[in-house]
């Protein structure tokens, strides 16, 4: 079983719905997954770059994604 299915999201910002994005953790139930945010940051993107890429997300959303990851 996936590690993400065994733990509770740290904040209501992180949502998991098996019918949306294949059950991957998303930010606010939208099409931005935690994995997408983490992958961008791993490639050296700044917080500002992540927010430009996903303008509907704010710094708190990104922080919640990182806490979840």
Residue pairs with C-beta under 8 A, 6 or more apart in sequence:
2 23
4 16
4 24
4 25
4 68
5 16
5 23
9 15
9 16
9 25
9 68
10 64
10 67
10 68
11 64
11 67
11 68
13 27
13 28
13 60
13 61
13 64
13 65
14 25
14 26
14 27
14 34
14 64
14 65
14 68
15 25
15 26
15 27
15 28
15 29
16 23
16 24
16 25
16 26
17 23
17 26
17 29
20 26
20 29
21 31
21 33
24 33
24 34
24 35
25 33
25 34
25 35
25 65
25 68
26 32
26 33
26 34
27 33
27 34
27 37
27 54
27 57
27 61
27 64
27 65
28 56
28 57
28 61
30 56
32 54
32 56
32 57
34 65
34 68
34 69
35 69
36 54
37 50
37 54
37 57
37 62
37 65
37 66
37 69
38 65
38 66
38 69
40 49
40 50
40 53
41 50
41 66
45 53
47 59
47 62
50 57
50 62
51 57
51 58
51 59
51 62
